């Protein structure tokens, strides 16, 4: 079984129409509306920095440690970082890296996935 997270902004009528269309699809087992429900949302992002000096590489590893990202691959002049954070935190990371390494970054974002929070009361 697979779970797909779709985020959208729209009026109630449009939202209800989308839910009805999804429910009519044979492959869809269940449509869940997370409106007003506490949820956990995370986005996968890869950020590649190229054209790095030794000083840049040292700074990348330091930043990765401080900002909660992982260096998942690197070479003599490039590094690939992985970030699994909220969309807003990843936006902030992109802004920071664009200011520190202008014209030398490539970004791949996978979109947010989410699930409802678990109640501590066991409900």
C-alpha positions, 0 to 999 in steps of 0.5 A: 500500500502507498500513501500520497500526500496532496496539499492544496489551497482553495475554497470549500467547494473546490476542495469537496470536488477534489475529494469526491473525484479522488474517492471515485478512483478505483486505486484510492482506498481512502481519502483523509482530510487533515484540515484542522488536525495536528499533522507531521509534515516533512520534505525531502530536499537534496542540495548540491554545491559545486566549485568548492575550495577546501575552505568551502568544503570545511564550511559545508560540513560545519553548516551541515552539522549545525543545520541538521542536514547530512552530507551524503556524498562529496568529492574534491570540489562538490558536496551533496547534502540531504535535508528532511525538514519542513518546507519552510526550513528547507526554504530558509536553507536554500536562501542561506546556501544561495547567499553563501554559494551564489550560482553554485547550487542545484536543488531537488525537492521531493514535496511534503509528506504528512501523517496525523499526530499520535494522541498521547491519550491513546484516542 
